[in-house]
């Protein structure tokens, strides 16, 4: 009986490893993350996207490969010169987010990433989309915070939602500042289990705090 149990566990372990992340995975992630962190243009973000997209084909059960490919496409879309190109890039990001969700359904970082995509859709084509995508982003961020209230990126993007909401609806820089400051607290205490897990947004949050403090609205 004991032998049967051991055999069962041994047969199950490879399945677990397909989905789990470990420090050994840092080798395959570090190169792409370095490209992503240094990117400033659509072209460089696409270089990161293609790297992680290729990685996802080699390691189809690693949720982070799809996550980083999706994040890279979103950032590329944010820098795109026109709304059509931006929309095309966001259309490439969504299936990657969906695939990552299929591997890690309740991952807070994926709810954050989904909200980020909705926010960039607003920037690409705000006419007629503001209420729809703002509400979708808000819903995704609430899910992220419910799943992990320590996640700083959820508060960072939530602050963006407030910042771009008209002051008459309790938005604008003045109302966004406390949320950006809360995100700062979260960034200062946030600790990642593995070095290659998502950690973006801290510098951008600091910039938005400065912008809000200097705003007259």
C-alpha positions, 0 to 999 in steps of 0.5 A: 500500500505504501509503495502505491502511495509513493508511486501516486505522488511521484506521478503527480509531482511533474504536473505540479512542477509544470505550474509552479515557479522556483528560483531556478526559473530566474535564468529564463526570465532575467533576460526578458525582464532586463529588456523590459526594464530598459525599454522606452519605446514601442519597438523595445517593448515589442522586443520584450513581448516577442521574447516572452511570447517565444518563451511561452511556447517553450514553457506553455505551463508557466503563467508568468511567460504569458503575463510578461508578454501581455505586459510588454504588449500593453506597454508597447501600446501605451507608447504607440503613435496612433490609436489603431496601432495601439488597439492592435497591440492590445488585441495581442495582449488580451489572449495572453492574459486569458491564457495566464488566467487559465493557468492561475485563475485567482492570481492578483497580478493578473487582475491588475494586468487586466485593469492596466489593459482597460486603462490603456484602451481608454488612453488609445480611444477615450471617446465613448469608452470612458465609463465602460472601461473605467468601470471594468478596470475598477472591478478588476482592481477590486478583485486584485485588492480583495485577493491581496491587499498588500499588492501595490500595483493595484493601488497604483492603478486605482489611483490612476482611475481616480486621477483621470476621473473628473473632479465633479465625480470625486476624481482629479489630482487632489483626490488621487494623491491619497491613493498614490500615497497609499500605493507608496506605502505598499511599495515600501513594504512589498516583498516578492517571494522570487526576484522575477515576480512582478515588481513594476510601477514604483518609480511611476508612482513616485512621479505621479505623486509629484505631479499631483502635489504640483497640480493646482486642481 
